[in-house]
């Protein structure tokens, strides 16, 4: 059996609550023309690496092998931009170089511990992001509706910073129809 897994940076629990409050404000101001499935508080994470089609039997080896992520130091993540990727509403983050360094370092470690059987999937430029929701009726929205919706989200999130003290290896929960994640392994940052 195969599964997809993610290496993620996790906002602190208090910061996830603040992000959820901002999402709630967006929901309260949302036009009824826009249908959104917002990300649950427990599922808010910054995607650093995506590993497709992993054999479930290999999860433990990967989880233990990724323990080097804890050598990174805690850091502040800053929301720089709000974008749509297909139907996903994402917050693009800085510090880009610090997130890219973790991505590269952990990809090398992943390839080492799995003898190059797995590596992070890369489509173009590395893009660390936090998905806050998914549009459910994107095809029914005209460009003006999309623009107004993104501006409303920008009002809530632009310039917000939050602390990252932990990373995690996550797996999408198969029993959920909307994205929900199970933690495979947590990695405190203490460099």
Secondary structure as UniProt FT lines:
FT   STRAND          2..11
FT   HELIX           13..29
FT   TURN            32..33
FT   STRAND          36..38
FT   HELIX           41..43
FT   STRAND          46..55
FT   HELIX           56..58
FT   HELIX           59..65
FT   HELIX           66..71
FT   STRAND          75..85
FT   TURN            86..87
FT   STRAND          88..94
FT   HELIX           96..113
FT   TURN            114..116
FT   STRAND          129..135
FT   HELIX           138..140
FT   HELIX           143..157
FT   TURN            158..159
FT   STRAND          161..172
FT   TURN            174..175
FT   STRAND          181..188
//
